[in-house]
Amino acid sequence: MDAQILWYASRATGAVTLVLFTAAVVLGILTAGRAGLGGLPRAGLQRLHRSLSLVAMAFLTVHIVTAIIDGYVDITWWDVVVPFAAGYDPFWVGLGTVAVDLILAIGLTSALRRHLPLPVWRGVHLSAYAMWPIALLHGWGVAGGDGQQSWMLAVDAVCVVAVLVALGYRLRPDRHPDTLARRAGSTVHPRVRSEVGR
């Protein structure tokens, strides 16, 4: 395959991956707890969150594979899982590796959710709050990418604003998990009550 096509594919899928993970993070923030979002069915929102995450992982895979097989820069398969060891731009590529490691942990524990204690699943899942900004910084800093282009900076800004607005909404006192549980009533099953805020 032509190296230029691979290079453009890697850059394009990196940008799309950021947008998709941003959408998944925003949806996850807005629907945490048991209340759902604006009367929309919770099960449907959870499926949408899961689907966005899976599609983002597919784009991430293409981003990684095309960057490696392009061969223009010194990135190996080990650099996908071992942070800060790449021969090319090791710090910024290393941030991408950290984000990949976190998303793999989130994906694996989500697949095994029914077999894991709630605190384990929840603790790993909350690492998405670290994964997302690390991935954002990776895209911004990697040399030779589009991170410093005005159009990509605009995409980054929209993504940051979306996450901040979602966090602002989620952190309102009336959206706190305890408040939502009280609204649901004291007849809530103890298992459900223990999962509020997941």
Residue, then its C-alpha position, 0 to 999 in steps of 0.5 A: m500500500d502507498a506510504q502516503i495513503l497510510w500516513y493520511a489514514s493514520r492521521a485521519t483515523g487518529a482525529v476520528t478516534l478522538v471525536l468518537f472517544t469524546a462522544a463516548v466519554v460525554l455520554g458516560i459522564l451524562t448517564a452515570g448513575r441510575a437516572g438516565l438522561g432526559g427521560l431517554p431509556r437507560a438501556g439504549l443509552q448504555r448500548l449507544h455508549r458501548s457502541l461508540s466505544l467499540v467503533a472508537m476502538a476499531f478506528l484506534t486499531v486502524h490508526i495504530v496499524t497504519a502508523i506502524i506499517d507505514g514505516y516512515v517513522d520508527i514505531t514498532w508493535w512493542d511501542v503500542v504497549v510499552p510507553f516511552a520506548a518508541g524511536y520516534d517522538p518517544f514522549w508524545v508517542g508514549l502518551g498515546t501508548v499509555a492511553v491505549d493501555l488504559i483503553l485496553a484495561i477498560g475494554l477488558t474489564s467491561a467485557l468481564r464486568r459480570h465476573l468482577p467485583l463492582p469496585v474493581w470494574r468501577g475503578v478501572h472504568l474511571s480511568a477513562y477520565a485519565m485516558w481521554p486527556i492523555a489521548l488528547l495530549h498525544g494527538w496535540g504533541v506528536a510531531g508530523g501530525d495534525g495536532q498543531q493545525s488550526w482545524m485540529l485545534a478547533v476539533d480539540a477545543v470542541c472536544v474539551v468544551a463538550v467534556l467540560v459541559a458534561l462534567g459541569y452538568r454531572l457535578r450539579p448537586d441535583r445530579h449527585p448519585d445520592t440525590l438520584a437514589r433518594r429521588a428513586g425512593s427508599t424502595v430501591h433494591p440494595r443491589v441497585r442502590s450500591e450501583v448508583g454512580r456506576 
